[in-house]
Amino acid sequence: MGRRIYLEDVPLEEAWARWLRALEEAGLDQPFPGERVPLDQALGRVTAEPIWARLSVPPYPAAAMDGFAVRARDTVGATETQPRVLPVHPADAEGGACYVDTGDPLPPWADAVVPVEQVQFDAEAPERATRITLYQPIAPWANVRPIAEDIAAGELVLPANHRLRPVDLGVIAACGYVEVSVRRQPRVAILPTGTELISPEQAAARGVRPGEIIEFNSLVLAAQVQEWGGLPTRFPIVPDDLERLMEATQAAARTHDLVLINAGSSAGSEDFTARVVSTLGTLLVHGVAVRPGHPVILGILHVDGRPVPVIGVPGFPVSAALTGEIFVEPLLARWLGRPPRRRPRLSAVLTRKLLSPLGDEEWVRVTVGRVGERYVAAPLPRGAGVLSSLVRADGILRIPRFVEGYDQGQVVPVELYTSGEEIEGTILAIGSHDMALDLMAQFLAERYPGRRLQSANAGSLGGLIALRRGECHLAGSHLLDPESGEYNLPYIRRYLAGMPVVVITLAHREQGLMIAPGNPKGIRDLRDLARPDVRFVNRQRGAGTRILLDYYLQRLGIDPGSIQGYEREELTHLAVAAAVAGGRADAGLGIRAAAVTMGLDFIPLTLERYDLVIPLAFYEDPWFQPVLELLHDARFRAAVAALPGYEVTAMGREVTRITGSA
């Protein structure tokens, strides 16, 4: 009988319902009790009880500005021609006037304050005056803050379950407190598991050996827990050993409110988490119908007679981070007396079709920008191990169970990670991948705060199509026309007919074959790709690099079908280089800079022109000008020129301007 990879495939709502029932039965579904902390340590904490004012604010009638406290009746009749002259006395001498600063108590006999600029006094400074002259009367209680103008003693200042902000701390102190009762922070243990794991410190000291993986999921999970109000503890890496994992889990459960066991949640020969949970407590769920994050484990440990929730967190980085969002954050919020976080949403046009497994709810990472009058969402790589997709993501698109996916152009709801201000400042590039665009994103962030460049790699042809559909602000393109030998313009005329655009050169760059160091296969040129012992890795259809390859294969009379790996596709030059560096392919076509980055050898093929295709409306928009300014910036040009195989003499040069009638 074959091994079951998952014990169950539970819908997300049902998984949560099972876990909540178990938490209720264990008495773990209520907010934590309070603890008293000094106000200077209470920022961001959650109140455990309502705060009632001990004192009124202000606690006495107070001067609202600098001036002279008086009895209003003594000023009646004052005019420019018949002013009133009042002697100045100390506060305890009734009558006349008394100098007061803003916030000073009003003398008991006074009922108004005359601003210092509305009187004449007989000294250089008002506080030294012995008499004042008034030229207009003052109304009773003018410029006086009455008792409890802000807050009255006994009034509710803040309710329970309120997250404390800086201004809250000030008002609590003003009401007579030096401490506040806040919810105890949940203590969360994080246990990374896996014999193959090494710490970041080990990797920095000696490098990463074949078969080793840097353990960073615990860093991400701990930061999430801290951001959500918990107190994380990162335990040392536990190797794939059932007894040692059992011991570490028991130790963690004794001193923590929640245990996260990272990796080992599937059903491989060394995936022990489910066995540990079953042995030490109750396994409630193993396998949730959500992607990424399928092999999640939910359970309750019973250690020393104490119930402790446990989550088996999948080892893939994206799965681990999203498991934190889906299961850890709502539980911590419940314990802190807060509702689960609700991300802001917006509706956006999807830039390409998405297919999704029918039985799972899928969380797709997207980058978002405003193009014209609408928002667009460009999907990012969907692999559970592609942590960079979360770094680049502006939001999440959730595809429900039993929905096959969404069509290109469909308006979809996006839950945002990024603020609306950042999205409004996003310049969205779709098209060919280029390392100079990565540099441009960095320079934009440095030079123009509030402006950022987000790229989605769809290939040169995909970029032109995205421009035609109004889904981006610019497209990177290096499409060689086989008939004319011209770059980009024939394709622009074909795919953007009638659309006014400006074509600007970004750089010339060297394309060639990326091969393993030392060239162990003895590859000399493109003809060797047809050899049966050479494994090739290609770019996706529509990519300029793939079109360039097909152009040269046709010239050489080489049948693409004879190339082993021709149909194997990667989305970027660096991904192709990584495939060769990792031994999954012997050769791939790409730019020299990617080969150098990955430590590969390089066989040059041609120097090509890489252009930016920009709709005229954006090109002339002041909002877009930072991009154009960078093309003439000496530091940016030098940074691009420093990339291996790049030539920037023509950077910023206008290739053509198509008005729309051509």
C-alpha positions as CSV (number, residue, x, y, z in Angstrom):
1,M,0.0,0.0,0.0
2,G,1.4,3.5,-0.9
3,R,2.0,6.0,1.8
4,R,-0.6,8.8,2.3
5,I,1.1,12.1,1.9
6,Y,-1.7,13.8,4.0
7,L,-3.9,12.3,6.6
8,E,-6.7,14.7,5.6
9,D,-7.5,17.5,3.1
10,V,-9.6,19.6,5.4
11,P,-11.3,22.9,4.2
12,L,-9.8,25.9,5.9
13,E,-13.1,26.8,7.7
14,E,-13.5,23.3,9.0
15,A,-9.9,23.1,10.2
16,W,-10.4,26.3,12.1
17,A,-13.7,25.0,13.6
18,R,-12.0,21.8,14.8
19,W,-9.2,23.8,16.4
20,L,-11.6,26.3,18.1
21,R,-13.7,23.5,19.6
22,A,-10.5,22.0,21.1
23,L,-9.3,25.4,22.4
24,E,-12.7,25.9,24.0
25,E,-12.7,22.5,25.7
26,A,-9.2,23.2,27.0
27,G,-10.2,26.7,28.2
28,L,-7.8,28.4,25.8
29,D,-10.2,30.4,23.7
30,Q,-10.5,33.5,25.9
31,P,-8.3,36.6,26.2
32,F,-5.3,36.3,28.6
33,P,-5.4,38.0,32.0
34,G,-3.8,41.3,32.6
35,E,-0.5,42.3,34.1
36,R,0.5,45.8,35.2
37,V,3.4,47.5,33.4
38,P,4.8,51.0,33.6
39,L,3.4,53.4,31.0
40,D,6.8,53.8,29.3
41,Q,6.7,50.1,28.6
42,A,3.1,49.9,27.5
43,L,3.2,51.1,23.9
44,G,1.6,48.6,21.5
45,R,0.2,46.5,24.4
46,V,-3.5,45.8,24.7
47,T,-5.5,47.0,27.7
48,A,-6.9,44.2,29.9
49,E,-9.5,46.3,31.6
50,P,-11.2,49.7,31.1
51,I,-9.3,52.7,32.3
52,W,-11.4,55.2,34.3
53,A,-10.1,58.7,35.0
54,R,-8.8,59.2,38.5
55,L,-8.4,62.9,38.0
56,S,-10.2,65.5,35.9
57,V,-8.2,67.1,33.1
58,P,-7.5,69.8,33.9
59,P,-8.0,69.3,37.6
60,Y,-8.6,73.0,38.2
61,P,-9.6,76.1,36.3
62,A,-6.5,76.9,34.3
63,A,-5.3,79.8,32.2
64,A,-5.6,79.0,28.5
65,M,-2.9,81.5,27.5
66,D,-0.3,83.8,28.9
67,G,-1.9,87.0,30.3
68,F,-3.5,88.6,33.4
69,A,-6.1,86.9,35.5
70,V,-8.9,89.4,36.4
71,R,-12.5,89.7,37.5
72,A,-14.5,90.3,34.3
73,R,-16.7,92.9,36.1
74,D,-13.6,95.0,36.7
75,T,-13.1,95.5,33.0
76,V,-16.7,96.6,32.1
77,G,-16.7,99.9,30.3
78,A,-13.1,99.9,29.2
79,T,-12.6,101.7,25.9
80,E,-9.8,103.4,23.9
81,T,-10.8,106.7,25.3
82,Q,-11.7,105.5,28.8
83,P,-9.3,102.6,29.6
84,R,-9.4,100.7,32.9
85,V,-6.2,100.6,35.0
86,L,-5.8,97.7,37.4
87,P,-3.1,97.1,39.9
88,V,-1.1,93.8,39.7
89,H,-1.1,91.7,42.8
90,P,0.1,88.2,43.8
91,A,-2.5,85.4,43.3
92,D,-3.4,85.3,47.0
93,A,-4.3,89.0,47.0
94,E,-7.9,89.4,45.8
95,G,-8.8,91.9,43.1
96,G,-6.9,93.8,40.4
97,A,-4.9,91.6,38.2
98,C,-2.4,88.7,38.5
99,Y,0.0,87.6,35.9
100,V,-0.4,83.9,34.8
101,D,1.3,81.6,32.3
102,T,-0.6,79.1,30.1
103,G,-1.7,76.2,32.3
104,D,-1.4,78.1,35.6
105,P,-4.3,77.7,38.1
106,L,-6.7,80.6,38.0
107,P,-6.7,82.6,41.3
108,P,-9.9,81.8,43.3
109,W,-11.2,85.3,42.9
110,A,-10.6,85.6,39.1
111,D,-13.0,84.5,36.3
112,A,-11.2,85.5,33.1
113,V,-7.7,85.9,31.5
114,V,-6.8,89.0,29.4
115,P,-4.2,88.0,26.8
116,V,-0.9,89.7,27.4
117,E,-1.0,91.3,23.9
118,Q,-4.3,93.0,24.7
119,V,-3.0,95.1,27.6
120,Q,-0.4,97.7,28.3
121,F,1.9,97.2,31.3
122,D,4.4,99.4,33.1
123,A,7.5,97.1,32.9
124,E,9.7,95.5,30.3
125,A,8.2,92.1,31.0
126,P,4.6,91.3,31.9
127,E,5.6,89.2,34.9
128,R,7.3,92.4,36.4
129,A,4.3,94.7,35.9
130,T,2.7,96.6,38.8
131,R,-0.3,97.8,36.9
132,I,-2.0,97.2,33.5
133,T,-4.2,99.3,31.2
134,L,-7.1,97.7,29.4
135,Y,-8.8,99.3,26.4
136,Q,-11.7,96.8,26.0
137,P,-13.7,94.6,28.4
138,I,-13.3,90.8,28.8
139,A,-16.2,88.4,29.0
140,P,-16.5,86.1,32.0
141,W,-14.5,82.9,31.7
142,A,-12.8,84.0,28.5
143,N,-9.4,82.3,28.0
144,V,-10.0,79.9,30.9
145,R,-10.0,76.1,30.8
146,P,-12.7,75.0,33.2
147,I,-12.3,71.9,35.4
148,A,-12.7,68.7,33.4
149,E,-12.8,70.5,30.1
150,D,-11.0,67.5,28.5
151,I,-11.8,64.6,30.8
152,A,-13.9,64.4,34.0
153,A,-12.9,62.2,37.0
154,G,-14.7,58.9,36.7
155,E,-15.1,59.1,32.9
156,L,-14.1,56.2,30.7
157,V,-10.8,57.0,29.1
158,L,-10.1,53.8,27.2
159,P,-12.0,50.5,27.0
160,A,-10.5,47.0,27.5
161,N,-8.9,45.3,24.5
162,H,-7.6,48.6,23.1
163,R,-4.1,48.6,21.5
164,L,-2.2,51.5,23.1
165,R,-0.8,54.3,21.0
166,P,1.6,57.1,22.0
167,V,-1.3,59.6,22.6
168,D,-3.1,57.0,24.8
169,L,-0.1,56.8,27.1
170,G,-0.2,60.6,27.6
171,V,-3.9,60.7,28.5
172,I,-3.6,57.8,30.9
173,A,-0.8,59.6,32.7
174,A,-2.8,62.9,32.7
175,C,-5.6,61.0,34.4
176,G,-3.4,60.0,37.4
177,Y,-1.8,56.7,36.4
178,V,1.8,55.5,36.3
179,E,1.0,51.9,35.3
180,V,-1.6,50.2,33.2
181,S,-3.1,46.7,33.1
182,V,-2.4,45.1,29.8
183,R,-3.0,41.6,28.4
184,R,-0.1,39.2,29.1
185,Q,1.8,38.6,25.8
186,P,1.5,35.1,24.5
187,R,4.7,33.2,24.7
188,V,5.4,31.3,21.4
189,A,8.1,28.6,21.0
190,I,9.5,28.1,17.5
191,L,11.3,24.8,16.9
192,P,13.1,24.5,13.5
193,T,13.7,20.9,12.5
194,G,15.8,19.2,9.9
195,T,19.2,17.6,9.8
196,E,20.0,19.5,6.6
197,L,19.6,22.9,8.4
198,I,22.4,25.2,9.4
199,S,22.1,28.6,11.1
200,P,22.7,31.9,9.3
201,E,25.7,32.3,11.5
202,Q,27.2,29.0,10.4
203,A,26.6,29.9,6.7
204,A,28.2,33.3,7.1
205,A,31.3,31.7,8.8
206,R,32.0,28.8,6.5
207,G,29.6,28.9,3.6
208,V,26.9,26.5,2.6
209,R,27.8,22.9,1.7
210,P,25.9,20.7,-0.8
211,G,22.8,19.4,0.9
212,E,22.7,22.1,3.5
213,I,19.9,24.7,3.8
214,I,20.1,28.0,5.8
215,E,17.4,28.0,8.5
216,F,15.6,31.3,8.3
217,N,11.9,30.3,8.7
218,S,12.3,30.8,12.5
219,L,13.4,34.3,11.9
220,V,10.4,35.1,9.8
221,L,8.0,33.3,12.3
222,A,9.5,35.1,15.3
223,A,9.2,38.5,13.6
224,Q,5.6,37.8,12.8
225,V,4.8,36.7,16.3
226,Q,6.5,39.9,17.7
227,E,4.6,42.1,15.2
228,W,1.4,40.5,16.3
229,G,2.0,41.1,20.0
230,G,3.6,37.9,21.1
231,L,6.9,37.0,22.7
232,P,8.8,34.5,20.4
233,T,11.5,32.1,21.5
234,R,13.6,30.6,18.7
235,F,14.9,27.2,19.8
236,P,18.1,25.6,18.5
237,I,17.7,23.5,15.3
238,V,16.5,20.0,16.1
239,P,17.8,17.3,13.8
240,D,15.5,14.6,12.2
241,D,15.4,12.4,15.3
242,L,12.0,11.5,16.8
243,E,13.2,11.3,20.4
244,R,15.1,14.6,20.3
245,L,12.1,16.3,18.7
246,M,9.8,14.8,21.4
247,E,12.1,16.2,24.1
248,A,12.4,19.6,22.6
249,T,8.6,19.8,22.1
250,Q,8.0,18.9,25.7
251,A,10.5,21.5,27.0
252,A,8.9,24.2,24.8
253,A,5.4,23.3,26.0
254,R,6.3,23.7,29.6
255,T,7.2,27.3,29.3
256,H,5.1,28.6,26.4
257,D,1.5,29.2,25.4
258,L,1.9,28.0,21.8
259,V,4.4,25.7,20.1
260,L,5.3,26.0,16.4
261,I,7.2,23.1,14.9
262,N,8.7,24.1,11.6
263,A,9.1,21.5,8.9
264,G,8.4,17.8,9.3
265,S,4.7,18.3,8.9
266,S,4.3,16.2,5.7
267,A,4.5,12.4,5.7
268,G,8.0,11.6,4.6
269,S,10.3,9.1,6.3
270,E,11.8,11.8,8.5
271,D,8.7,14.0,9.0
272,F,8.0,13.4,12.7
273,T,5.7,16.2,13.7
274,A,2.4,14.4,13.4
275,R,3.8,11.5,15.5
276,V,5.1,13.9,18.2
277,V,1.7,15.6,18.4
278,S,-0.2,12.3,18.5
279,T,2.1,11.0,21.2
280,L,2.1,14.1,23.4
281,G,-1.5,15.1,22.9
282,T,-4.3,15.2,20.3
283,L,-3.8,15.5,16.6
284,L,-6.8,17.5,15.3
285,V,-5.9,18.3,11.7
286,H,-3.2,17.1,9.3
287,G,-3.5,18.6,5.9
288,V,-5.5,21.7,5.1
289,A,-7.0,22.5,1.6
290,V,-5.0,25.7,1.2
291,R,-2.0,26.4,-1.1
292,P,0.7,27.2,-0.1
293,G,0.6,25.5,3.3
294,H,-1.1,22.2,2.5
295,P,0.5,20.0,5.1
296,V,-0.4,22.1,8.2
297,I,-0.8,20.3,11.5
298,L,-3.1,21.5,14.3
299,G,-3.2,19.9,17.7
300,I,-3.2,20.2,21.4
301,L,-0.3,19.0,23.5
302,H,-0.8,17.7,27.1
303,V,2.5,18.2,29.0
304,D,2.6,18.0,32.8
305,G,-1.2,18.2,32.8
306,R,-1.2,21.5,30.9
307,P,-2.9,21.9,27.5
308,V,-0.8,23.8,24.9
309,P,-1.8,24.4,21.3
310,V,0.7,23.3,18.7
311,I,1.0,24.0,15.0
312,G,3.1,22.0,12.6
313,V,4.3,24.6,10.1
314,P,5.3,23.5,6.6
315,G,9.0,23.9,5.8
316,F,8.7,25.8,2.5
317,P,9.2,29.5,3.2
318,V,6.1,30.9,1.6
319,S,4.0,28.1,3.2
320,A,5.5,28.9,6.6
321,A,4.9,32.6,6.4
322,L,1.3,32.2,5.2
323,T,0.6,29.6,7.9
324,G,1.6,32.3,10.3
325,E,-0.9,34.7,8.8
326,I,-3.7,32.1,8.5
327,F,-3.4,30.3,11.9
328,V,-1.0,32.1,14.3
329,E,-2.1,35.7,14.0
330,P,-5.8,35.0,14.6
331,L,-5.0,32.9,17.7
332,L,-2.7,35.5,19.1
333,A,-5.4,38.2,18.4
334,R,-8.0,36.1,20.3
335,W,-5.7,35.7,23.3
336,L,-5.0,39.5,23.2
337,G,-8.7,40.3,23.1
338,R,-8.4,41.7,19.6
339,P,-10.2,40.8,16.3
340,P,-8.0,39.1,13.7
341,R,-6.3,41.5,11.3
342,R,-8.3,42.5,8.3
343,R,-6.1,43.8,5.4
344,P,-7.5,46.6,3.3
345,R,-8.8,45.5,0.0
346,L,-9.2,46.9,-3.5
347,S,-10.4,45.6,-6.8
348,A,-7.8,45.2,-9.6
349,V,-7.7,43.9,-13.1
350,L,-5.7,40.7,-13.4
351,T,-2.9,40.8,-16.0
352,R,-2.8,37.2,-16.9
353,K,-5.0,34.1,-16.6
354,L,-4.6,32.0,-13.4
355,L,-5.6,28.3,-13.1
356,S,-6.0,26.9,-9.6
357,P,-6.6,23.3,-8.2
358,L,-10.3,22.8,-7.7
359,G,-10.1,21.3,-4.2
360,D,-7.9,23.9,-2.6
361,E,-8.1,27.6,-1.6
362,E,-5.1,29.2,-3.2
363,W,-3.4,32.4,-2.0
364,V,-1.6,34.0,-5.0
365,R,0.9,36.7,-4.4
366,V,0.5,39.8,-6.7
367,T,2.1,43.1,-7.3
368,V,-0.3,46.0,-7.7
369,G,-0.1,49.4,-9.4
370,R,-2.5,52.1,-10.6
371,V,-2.3,52.4,-14.4
372,G,-4.5,55.2,-15.6
373,E,-7.9,55.1,-13.8
374,R,-7.7,51.5,-12.6
375,Y,-5.7,49.2,-10.5
376,V,-3.9,46.2,-12.0
377,A,-2.6,43.1,-10.3
378,A,0.3,41.1,-11.8
379,P,0.7,37.6,-10.4
380,L,4.1,36.7,-8.9
381,P,5.7,33.2,-9.0
382,R,3.5,30.8,-7.1
383,G,5.9,28.2,-5.7
384,A,5.8,27.5,-2.0
385,G,9.6,27.9,-1.8
386,V,9.7,31.3,-3.6
387,L,10.1,33.6,-0.5
388,S,11.0,36.5,-2.8
389,S,7.4,36.5,-4.1
390,L,6.3,37.5,-0.6
391,V,8.9,40.2,-0.4
392,R,7.8,41.7,-3.7
393,A,4.1,41.1,-3.0
394,D,1.7,44.1,-2.6
395,G,-1.1,41.8,-1.7
396,I,-2.8,38.4,-1.8
397,L,-5.4,37.2,-4.3
398,R,-7.4,34.4,-2.7
399,I,-8.9,31.9,-5.2
400,P,-11.7,30.0,-3.4
401,R,-12.1,26.2,-3.4
402,F,-14.0,24.8,-6.4
403,V,-13.1,27.9,-8.5
404,E,-10.9,26.9,-11.4
405,G,-9.2,30.3,-11.5
406,Y,-9.6,33.7,-13.0
407,D,-9.3,35.0,-16.5
408,Q,-7.0,37.7,-17.7
409,G,-8.7,41.0,-17.5
410,Q,-11.1,39.9,-14.8
411,V,-11.6,42.3,-11.9
412,V,-10.6,40.5,-8.7
413,P,-10.4,41.4,-5.0
414,V,-6.9,41.9,-3.6
415,E,-6.0,41.9,0.1
416,L,-3.2,44.5,0.5
417,Y,0.1,44.2,2.3
418,T,1.2,47.6,0.9
419,S,-0.3,51.0,1.8
420,G,-2.5,52.8,-0.7
421,E,0.1,55.6,-0.8
422,E,2.8,53.2,-1.9
423,I,0.6,51.7,-4.6
424,E,-0.3,55.2,-5.9
425,G,3.5,55.8,-6.2
426,T,4.2,52.5,-8.0
427,I,5.6,52.4,-11.6
428,L,4.6,49.0,-13.0
429,A,6.9,47.4,-15.5
430,I,5.9,44.2,-17.3
431,G,8.0,42.6,-20.0
432,S,11.5,41.2,-20.3
433,H,13.6,40.7,-17.2
434,D,16.7,42.9,-17.0
435,M,19.2,43.4,-14.2
436,A,19.3,47.1,-15.0
437,L,15.7,47.4,-14.0
438,D,16.6,46.0,-10.6
439,L,19.2,48.8,-10.3
440,M,16.6,51.3,-11.5
441,A,14.2,50.2,-8.7
442,Q,17.0,50.8,-6.1
443,F,17.9,54.2,-7.5
444,L,14.3,55.3,-7.6
445,A,13.8,54.3,-3.9
446,E,16.9,56.3,-2.9
447,R,16.4,59.4,-5.0
448,Y,12.6,59.7,-5.1
449,P,10.9,58.7,-1.8
450,G,7.3,57.7,-2.5
451,R,8.1,56.4,-6.0
452,R,9.0,52.8,-6.6
453,L,9.4,50.4,-9.6
454,Q,7.7,47.0,-9.5
455,S,8.5,44.5,-12.2
456,A,6.6,41.4,-13.4
457,N,8.5,39.2,-15.8
458,A,6.3,38.2,-18.7
459,G,8.8,38.3,-21.6
460,S,9.2,41.1,-24.2
461,L,6.1,40.1,-26.2
462,G,4.1,39.7,-23.0
463,G,5.1,43.3,-22.0
464,L,3.9,44.7,-25.3
465,I,0.6,42.9,-24.9
466,A,0.3,44.2,-21.4
467,L,0.9,47.8,-22.7
468,R,-1.8,47.3,-25.3
469,R,-4.3,46.2,-22.6
470,G,-3.4,49.2,-20.4
471,E,-1.9,47.0,-17.6
472,C,1.5,48.7,-17.0
473,H,3.4,52.0,-17.3
474,L,6.3,50.6,-19.4
475,A,7.6,47.4,-21.0
476,G,11.2,46.2,-21.4
477,S,11.8,44.7,-24.8
478,H,14.6,43.2,-26.9
479,L,12.6,41.5,-29.7
480,L,14.7,40.8,-32.8
481,D,12.8,40.7,-36.0
482,P,14.1,37.8,-38.1
483,E,13.2,39.4,-41.4
484,S,14.6,42.9,-41.0
485,G,17.2,42.3,-38.3
486,E,15.7,45.3,-36.4
487,Y,15.0,45.3,-32.7
488,N,11.5,46.0,-31.3
489,L,10.0,48.4,-33.8
490,P,8.4,45.8,-36.1
491,Y,6.7,44.2,-33.1
492,I,5.6,47.5,-31.7
493,R,4.0,48.5,-35.0
494,R,2.3,45.1,-35.1
495,Y,1.1,44.8,-31.5
496,L,0.7,48.5,-30.5
497,A,-0.8,49.7,-33.8
498,G,-2.6,53.0,-33.2
499,M,-1.1,53.5,-29.7
500,P,1.2,56.5,-29.2
501,V,4.4,55.3,-27.6
502,V,8.0,56.5,-27.1
503,V,10.8,54.0,-27.4
504,I,13.9,54.7,-25.3
505,T,17.1,52.7,-25.2
506,L,18.1,51.5,-21.7
507,A,21.3,49.7,-22.6
508,H,23.0,47.3,-25.0
509,R,23.9,43.9,-23.4
510,E,25.8,40.8,-24.4
511,Q,23.8,37.6,-24.9
512,G,25.4,34.2,-25.1
513,L,25.6,30.7,-23.8
514,M,25.9,30.2,-20.0
515,I,27.8,27.0,-19.3
516,A,29.3,25.3,-16.2
517,P,32.7,26.5,-15.0
518,G,35.5,24.9,-17.0
519,N,33.1,23.9,-19.7
520,P,33.0,20.2,-18.8
521,K,30.9,19.4,-21.8
522,G,33.2,21.1,-24.3
523,I,30.4,23.3,-25.7
524,R,31.7,25.7,-28.4
525,D,28.6,27.3,-29.9
526,L,24.8,26.8,-30.5
527,R,25.5,23.7,-32.7
528,D,26.5,21.7,-29.7
529,L,23.0,22.2,-28.2
530,A,21.8,19.4,-30.5
531,R,24.2,16.9,-29.0
532,P,22.4,14.1,-27.1
533,D,24.6,14.6,-24.0
534,V,23.8,18.3,-23.6
535,R,20.9,19.4,-21.5
536,F,19.5,22.9,-22.3
537,V,17.2,25.2,-20.4
538,N,15.2,27.8,-22.3
539,R,13.3,31.0,-21.7
540,Q,9.5,31.2,-21.9
541,R,7.6,31.7,-25.1
542,G,7.4,35.4,-26.0
543,A,10.7,36.2,-24.3
544,G,13.2,38.1,-26.5
545,T,15.9,35.7,-25.6
546,R,13.9,32.8,-26.9
547,I,13.1,34.7,-30.1
548,L,16.8,35.4,-30.4
549,L,17.6,31.7,-30.0
550,D,15.0,30.7,-32.6
551,Y,16.5,33.2,-35.0
552,Y,20.0,31.7,-34.8
553,L,18.7,28.1,-34.8
554,Q,16.9,28.8,-38.0
555,R,20.0,30.4,-39.6
556,L,22.0,27.4,-38.5
557,G,19.4,24.9,-39.7
558,I,19.0,23.3,-36.3
559,D,15.7,21.7,-35.4
560,P,14.5,22.9,-31.9
561,G,13.1,19.4,-31.4
562,S,16.6,18.0,-31.5
563,I,17.6,20.1,-28.4
564,Q,17.1,18.3,-25.1
565,G,15.4,20.7,-22.8
566,Y,14.2,23.2,-25.5
567,E,10.7,23.1,-23.9
568,R,11.9,23.6,-20.4
569,E,11.2,27.2,-19.5
570,E,12.5,29.7,-17.0
571,L,11.2,33.3,-16.5
572,T,14.5,35.2,-16.0
573,H,18.1,35.2,-17.0
574,L,19.1,34.5,-13.4
575,A,16.7,31.6,-13.2
576,V,18.4,30.1,-16.3
577,A,21.8,30.7,-14.8
578,A,20.7,29.1,-11.6
579,A,19.6,26.0,-13.4
580,V,23.0,25.6,-15.0
581,A,24.8,26.4,-11.8
582,G,22.8,23.9,-9.9
583,G,23.6,21.1,-12.4
584,R,20.0,20.8,-13.7
585,A,21.2,21.9,-17.2
586,D,24.4,22.1,-19.1
587,A,23.7,25.3,-21.0
588,G,21.2,28.2,-21.3
589,L,21.0,31.3,-23.4
590,G,21.2,34.6,-21.4
591,I,23.1,37.7,-20.6
592,R,26.7,37.8,-19.4
593,A,25.8,39.6,-16.2
594,A,23.7,36.6,-15.1
595,A,26.5,34.2,-15.9
596,V,29.0,36.1,-13.9
597,T,26.6,36.4,-10.9
598,M,26.2,32.7,-10.8
599,G,29.9,31.9,-11.4
600,L,29.4,30.4,-14.8
601,D,31.5,30.5,-18.0
602,F,30.1,32.4,-21.0
603,I,30.3,32.0,-24.7
604,P,29.3,35.3,-26.4
605,L,26.8,35.3,-29.2
606,T,25.7,38.9,-29.9
607,L,25.3,42.4,-28.5
608,E,21.6,43.3,-28.4
609,R,19.6,46.5,-27.7
610,Y,17.2,46.6,-24.8
611,D,14.6,49.3,-25.0
612,L,11.9,50.7,-22.7
613,V,8.5,51.1,-24.5
614,I,6.5,53.9,-22.8
615,P,3.0,55.1,-23.7
616,L,3.2,58.7,-24.7
617,A,0.7,59.7,-22.0
618,F,3.0,58.4,-19.2
619,Y,6.1,59.7,-20.9
620,E,4.8,63.3,-20.8
621,D,3.3,62.9,-17.3
622,P,5.4,64.7,-14.5
623,W,4.6,61.7,-12.2
624,F,6.7,59.5,-14.5
625,Q,9.7,61.8,-14.9
626,P,11.9,60.2,-12.2
627,V,12.4,57.2,-14.6
628,L,13.5,59.4,-17.5
629,E,15.7,61.5,-15.2
630,L,17.5,58.4,-14.0
631,L,18.5,57.5,-17.6
632,H,20.7,60.6,-17.6
633,D,22.0,60.3,-14.1
634,A,25.7,59.7,-14.0
635,R,25.6,57.4,-11.0
636,F,22.9,55.3,-12.4
637,R,24.6,55.0,-15.8
638,A,27.9,54.0,-14.1
639,A,26.1,51.4,-12.0
640,V,24.6,49.8,-15.1
641,A,27.8,50.0,-17.0
642,A,29.5,48.1,-14.2
643,L,27.3,45.1,-14.9
644,P,29.3,42.6,-17.0
645,G,28.4,42.7,-20.7
646,Y,26.5,46.1,-20.5
647,E,27.2,49.1,-22.7
648,V,25.4,52.4,-21.8
649,T,26.5,54.9,-24.5
650,A,22.9,55.0,-26.0
651,M,21.1,55.0,-22.6
652,G,18.2,57.5,-22.6
653,R,18.4,57.9,-26.4
654,E,15.0,58.2,-28.1
655,V,14.8,55.4,-30.7
656,T,11.5,56.5,-32.1
657,R,8.2,58.3,-31.2
658,I,5.1,56.7,-32.6
659,T,2.2,59.2,-32.5
660,G,-0.5,56.6,-33.1
661,S,-1.2,57.2,-36.8
662,A,1.7,55.0,-38.0
